[in-house]
Amino acid sequence: MQLPPELKAQLSEQKKQCVFCKLIAKEIPGKILFEDKATLALLDIYPALKGHTIFLPKEHYPILPYMSEEEFTHFFSLLPSITKAVKDSMVATAFNLFIASGGAAGQQAPHFMVHCLPREQGDGFFNFLFAKKGKPLAEEQHKILLQNVPLALRRSLKGSNPSQDQPSFLQKIYASSTMLYEDEKIVCVLPHAGVVPGHIQIYSKIEEKYIEKLSPDDSVYLFLAASTVASLLFEALKVQGTNLLLKSGLTDDNPDGKLCVHILPRKQDDSLQGLLWQPVQPKYNLDGVMEKIKDKMWKVKYKDEKKEEKKEKPVATMPAVI
């Protein structure tokens, strides 16, 4: 997104007071797990779950749509490998990624970030358990989404190829949802039993369960689709915020283990107040957790940096044959 000069000036002032910008600048200490030229991963010192990691861009943006295309690609291409590093170090079997945009959605700091949460069955974390069906969309809003979601995604996902192939692992999803958009990589649906009006789900057609198995490009594609839909919902439904919640692998709140991004429109005092967790000082040693995760983070690297590294590596040559 091309930011106008007045917004840039506003963000520059906001950045001066941002705690996370101070962590990025090393003005205050943080438990850094990973860092490259554009991103930083930190261990949350008041974790929802053991291994709770915060992944954020170094540049100050309050919400996702402000990121440039280049920054977006860099950031979201790293998520599968970030996820794998945290998951492996915590010996977890599942994972959540959580994004809050807007105060109504639980955003507490004016710096965009992704909460990375290692999960497993029986872990006692029920914040993301959708126990009740929400109110249905008004008929007019339903028509708006049916018409505009496909248009927005076709515009955003340049080069996408239409496809009617239905993976066997998504058959129940097709049967229990209204189709909004489908191509060779994703399917976007409006579930018949959404938890809030406008609840939309995006499933990968490439990978059934695990975010860490997606390629960097497919991760970017999935989150570009989710971000596009979230922006559309914000405008079309006149809501006050959105949550992106990725569920991956088998947990009590994801009993089929499917890889899915839930896009949740939010309003003040809606039925999803229980999504957020209370900050709690852990009883275990955070430094020990930090070292475990750092030991797995050495493999995380942006693909362009890998190409540069390969180019710089000396090439062995065969001796001349005389």
C-alpha positions as CSV (number, residue, x, y, z in Angstrom):
1,M,0.0,0.0,0.0
2,Q,1.3,3.5,-1.0
3,L,1.0,5.6,2.2
4,P,0.2,9.3,1.8
5,P,2.7,11.8,3.3
6,E,0.4,12.8,6.1
7,L,0.0,9.2,7.2
8,K,3.7,8.6,7.1
9,A,4.2,11.6,9.3
10,Q,1.6,10.3,11.7
11,L,3.3,6.8,11.8
12,S,6.7,8.4,12.4
13,E,5.4,10.2,15.5
14,Q,3.6,7.0,16.7
15,K,6.8,5.1,16.2
16,K,8.6,7.2,18.8
17,Q,6.3,6.0,21.6
18,C,6.0,2.4,20.4
19,V,7.4,-0.2,22.9
20,F,8.0,-2.8,20.1
21,C,9.9,-0.3,18.0
22,K,12.1,0.3,21.1
23,L,12.6,-3.5,21.4
24,I,13.5,-3.7,17.7
25,A,16.0,-0.8,18.1
26,K,17.5,-2.6,21.2
27,E,16.7,0.4,23.4
28,I,15.0,-1.9,25.8
29,P,16.0,-5.6,26.2
30,G,13.9,-8.4,24.7
31,K,14.2,-12.1,24.4
32,I,15.0,-12.2,20.7
33,L,14.7,-15.5,18.9
34,F,15.2,-14.6,15.3
35,E,16.1,-11.4,13.3
36,D,16.8,-10.5,9.8
37,K,16.8,-7.2,7.9
38,A,13.0,-6.8,7.9
39,T,11.6,-9.0,10.7
40,L,12.0,-9.9,14.4
41,A,10.7,-12.8,16.5
42,L,10.5,-12.4,20.3
43,L,9.5,-14.7,23.1
44,D,6.4,-13.3,24.8
45,I,7.3,-12.6,28.4
46,Y,3.6,-13.0,29.5
47,P,2.8,-16.0,27.4
48,A,-0.6,-17.6,26.7
49,L,1.2,-20.9,26.2
50,K,4.7,-22.1,26.6
51,G,6.7,-21.1,23.6
52,H,4.4,-18.2,22.7
53,T,6.3,-16.2,20.1
54,I,5.6,-12.8,18.7
55,F,6.7,-12.2,15.0
56,L,6.6,-8.7,13.7
57,P,8.0,-6.5,11.0
58,K,10.8,-4.1,12.0
59,E,9.1,-1.2,10.2
60,H,6.3,0.4,12.2
61,Y,2.8,-0.4,10.9
62,P,-0.3,-0.5,13.1
63,I,-2.2,-2.8,10.7
64,L,-1.4,-5.3,8.0
65,P,-2.8,-3.3,5.0
66,Y,-0.1,-0.6,5.4
67,M,2.7,-3.1,4.6
68,S,4.2,-2.8,1.1
69,E,4.0,-5.8,-1.3
70,E,7.7,-6.5,-0.8
71,E,7.5,-6.4,3.0
72,F,4.3,-8.6,3.0
73,T,6.0,-11.2,0.8
74,H,9.1,-11.2,3.0
75,F,7.1,-11.5,6.2
76,F,4.6,-14.2,5.4
77,S,7.1,-16.3,3.4
78,L,8.9,-16.9,6.7
79,L,5.9,-18.1,8.7
80,P,6.1,-21.8,7.8
81,S,9.7,-22.0,9.0
82,I,9.1,-19.8,12.0
83,T,6.2,-22.1,12.9
84,K,8.3,-25.2,12.4
85,A,11.1,-23.9,14.6
86,V,8.8,-23.0,17.5
87,K,6.7,-26.2,17.1
88,D,9.8,-28.5,17.0
89,S,11.4,-26.9,20.0
90,M,8.3,-27.2,22.1
91,V,7.6,-30.7,20.8
92,A,4.1,-29.4,19.9
93,T,1.7,-31.3,17.6
94,A,-0.4,-28.3,16.4
95,F,-0.2,-24.5,16.0
96,N,-2.2,-21.3,16.0
97,L,-1.4,-18.0,14.4
98,F,-3.4,-15.0,15.7
99,I,-3.7,-11.5,14.4
100,A,-5.7,-8.7,16.0
101,S,-6.5,-5.6,13.9
102,G,-8.4,-2.8,15.8
103,G,-9.3,-2.3,19.4
104,A,-12.5,-4.2,19.1
105,A,-10.5,-7.2,17.9
106,G,-8.2,-7.1,20.9
107,Q,-5.2,-5.2,19.4
108,Q,-3.3,-3.8,22.4
109,A,-0.3,-2.2,20.7
110,P,-0.1,0.0,17.6
111,H,2.5,-2.3,15.9
112,F,1.4,-5.1,13.7
113,M,2.3,-8.6,14.9
114,V,1.5,-12.3,14.7
115,H,1.1,-14.3,17.8
116,C,2.6,-17.8,17.2
117,L,1.2,-20.4,19.6
118,P,2.4,-24.0,19.9
119,R,-0.6,-26.3,20.6
120,E,-1.6,-29.9,21.4
121,Q,-4.7,-31.8,22.4
122,G,-5.6,-31.4,26.0
123,D,-3.4,-28.3,26.6
124,G,-6.3,-26.6,28.4
125,F,-6.3,-23.5,26.1
126,F,-10.0,-23.0,25.1
127,N,-9.9,-19.3,23.9
128,F,-10.3,-20.4,20.3
129,L,-13.0,-22.9,20.9
130,F,-16.1,-21.8,18.8
131,A,-18.8,-23.2,21.0
132,K,-21.8,-21.3,19.7
133,K,-23.2,-20.5,16.3
134,G,-23.6,-16.7,15.7
135,K,-26.4,-14.8,14.2
136,P,-26.8,-15.2,10.4
137,L,-25.8,-12.4,8.1
138,A,-28.5,-10.1,6.9
139,E,-29.7,-11.0,3.4
140,E,-28.3,-7.8,1.9
141,Q,-24.9,-8.3,3.5
142,H,-24.9,-11.9,2.3
143,K,-25.4,-10.7,-1.3
144,I,-22.6,-8.2,-0.9
145,L,-20.2,-10.9,0.1
146,L,-21.3,-13.3,-2.6
147,Q,-20.6,-10.6,-5.2
148,N,-17.6,-8.9,-3.8
149,V,-15.4,-11.5,-2.3
150,P,-14.7,-13.3,-5.6
151,L,-14.0,-9.9,-7.3
152,A,-11.6,-8.8,-4.6
153,L,-9.7,-12.1,-4.5
154,R,-9.3,-12.3,-8.3
155,R,-7.9,-8.8,-8.3
156,S,-5.6,-9.5,-5.4
157,L,-4.4,-13.0,-6.3
158,K,-2.8,-12.1,-9.7
159,G,-2.1,-15.1,-11.8
160,S,-4.4,-17.4,-9.9
161,N,-5.9,-20.3,-11.9
162,P,-9.6,-21.3,-11.6
163,S,-10.0,-24.9,-10.5
164,Q,-13.0,-27.0,-9.6
165,D,-10.9,-29.9,-8.3
166,Q,-12.2,-30.8,-4.8
167,P,-9.7,-32.5,-2.5
168,S,-11.2,-35.4,-0.6
169,F,-10.1,-33.9,2.7
170,L,-12.4,-30.9,2.1
171,Q,-15.6,-32.7,1.1
172,K,-17.3,-31.9,4.4
173,I,-16.4,-28.2,4.0
174,Y,-18.0,-28.0,0.6
175,A,-21.1,-29.6,2.0
176,S,-21.4,-27.3,5.1
177,S,-20.5,-24.0,3.5
178,T,-21.4,-21.5,0.8
179,M,-18.7,-21.2,-1.8
180,L,-17.3,-17.7,-2.3
181,Y,-14.1,-18.3,-4.3
182,E,-12.0,-21.2,-5.4
183,D,-8.8,-21.6,-7.4
184,E,-6.0,-24.2,-7.6
185,K,-4.5,-23.3,-4.2
186,I,-7.3,-22.2,-1.9
187,V,-11.1,-22.4,-1.3
188,C,-12.9,-19.5,0.5
189,V,-16.2,-20.2,2.1
190,L,-19.0,-18.7,4.2
191,P,-19.8,-21.5,6.8
192,H,-23.4,-22.2,7.4
193,A,-22.7,-22.1,11.2
194,G,-20.4,-19.1,11.5
195,V,-19.6,-17.9,15.0
196,V,-20.2,-14.2,14.1
197,P,-22.0,-12.6,11.1
198,G,-19.5,-12.6,8.2
199,H,-17.2,-15.3,9.6
200,I,-15.3,-16.5,6.5
201,Q,-12.9,-19.5,6.3
202,I,-10.0,-20.0,3.8
203,Y,-8.7,-23.6,3.4
204,S,-5.5,-24.7,1.6
205,K,-6.2,-27.2,-1.2
206,I,-2.4,-28.0,-1.2
207,E,-1.9,-29.0,2.4
208,E,-4.5,-30.6,4.6
209,K,-3.3,-29.9,8.2
210,Y,0.1,-28.3,8.8
211,I,1.1,-24.7,8.1
212,E,4.8,-25.6,8.3
213,K,4.4,-27.8,5.2
214,L,3.4,-24.9,3.0
215,S,6.1,-23.5,0.7
216,P,7.0,-19.8,1.3
217,D,5.1,-18.8,-1.8
218,D,2.0,-20.7,-0.8
219,S,2.1,-19.2,2.7
220,V,2.2,-15.7,1.2
221,Y,-0.7,-16.7,-1.1
222,L,-2.9,-17.9,1.8
223,F,-2.3,-14.8,3.9
224,L,-2.8,-12.5,0.9
225,A,-6.2,-14.0,0.4
226,A,-7.0,-13.7,4.1
227,S,-5.8,-10.1,4.3
228,T,-7.9,-9.2,1.2
229,V,-11.0,-10.7,2.7
230,A,-10.4,-9.1,6.1
231,S,-10.2,-5.6,4.5
232,L,-13.3,-6.3,2.4
233,L,-15.3,-7.3,5.5
234,F,-14.1,-4.2,7.4
235,E,-15.6,-2.0,4.7
236,A,-18.6,-4.1,3.6
237,L,-19.9,-4.9,7.1
238,K,-18.9,-1.6,8.8
239,V,-17.2,-3.5,11.6
240,Q,-14.7,-2.1,14.1
241,G,-11.9,-4.7,13.7
242,T,-11.0,-8.1,12.4
243,N,-9.1,-11.2,13.7
244,L,-7.2,-13.6,11.5
245,L,-6.9,-16.9,13.3
246,L,-5.1,-19.8,11.7
247,K,-5.7,-23.3,13.1
248,S,-3.3,-26.1,12.1
249,G,-3.2,-29.6,13.4
250,L,-5.3,-31.5,16.0
251,T,-6.4,-29.7,19.1
252,D,-9.6,-29.6,21.2
253,D,-10.7,-26.5,19.3
254,N,-9.8,-28.0,15.9
255,P,-11.0,-31.6,16.1
256,D,-10.5,-32.4,12.4
257,G,-7.0,-30.9,12.4
258,K,-7.6,-29.0,9.2
259,L,-5.4,-26.1,8.1
260,C,-7.8,-23.1,8.0
261,V,-7.6,-19.3,8.3
262,H,-10.7,-18.0,10.1
263,I,-11.5,-14.3,9.2
264,L,-13.6,-12.9,12.0
265,P,-15.3,-9.5,11.8
266,R,-15.4,-7.8,15.2
267,K,-17.5,-5.3,17.0
268,Q,-17.3,-3.9,20.5
269,D,-18.9,-6.2,23.1
270,D,-19.6,-9.0,20.5
271,S,-19.7,-12.7,21.4
272,L,-16.0,-13.3,20.9
273,Q,-14.6,-11.5,23.9
274,G,-13.1,-14.8,25.1
275,L,-10.6,-14.9,22.3
276,L,-8.0,-12.9,24.2
277,W,-5.9,-14.3,27.0
278,Q,-4.8,-12.6,30.2
279,P,-1.1,-11.8,30.5
280,V,0.4,-14.0,33.2
281,Q,4.0,-14.2,34.5
282,P,5.0,-17.8,33.9
283,K,6.4,-20.0,36.6
284,Y,8.9,-21.7,34.4
285,N,12.3,-20.3,33.2
286,L,11.8,-18.2,30.1
287,D,15.5,-18.1,29.3
288,G,15.5,-21.9,29.0
289,V,12.5,-21.8,26.5
290,M,14.3,-19.0,24.6
291,E,17.4,-21.1,24.1
292,K,15.4,-24.1,22.9
293,I,13.7,-22.1,20.3
294,K,16.8,-20.2,19.2
295,D,18.5,-23.6,18.6
296,K,15.9,-24.3,15.9
297,M,15.7,-20.9,14.4
298,W,19.0,-21.1,12.5
299,K,17.3,-22.7,9.5
300,V,14.9,-19.7,9.1
301,K,16.0,-17.5,6.2
302,Y,14.2,-15.5,3.6
303,K,14.5,-17.2,0.2
304,D,16.2,-14.2,-1.6
305,E,18.9,-14.3,1.1
306,K,19.4,-18.0,0.4
307,K,19.9,-17.2,-3.3
308,E,22.4,-14.5,-2.4
309,E,24.3,-16.9,-0.1
310,K,24.4,-19.5,-2.8
311,K,25.8,-17.0,-5.3
312,E,28.5,-15.9,-2.9
313,K,29.6,-19.5,-2.2
314,P,32.9,-20.4,-4.1
315,V,32.3,-22.9,-6.9
316,A,34.7,-25.8,-7.1
317,T,36.2,-26.1,-10.6
318,M,37.5,-29.2,-12.3
319,P,41.3,-29.2,-13.1
320,A,42.0,-28.6,-16.8
321,V,42.5,-31.7,-18.8
322,I,45.8,-31.5,-20.8
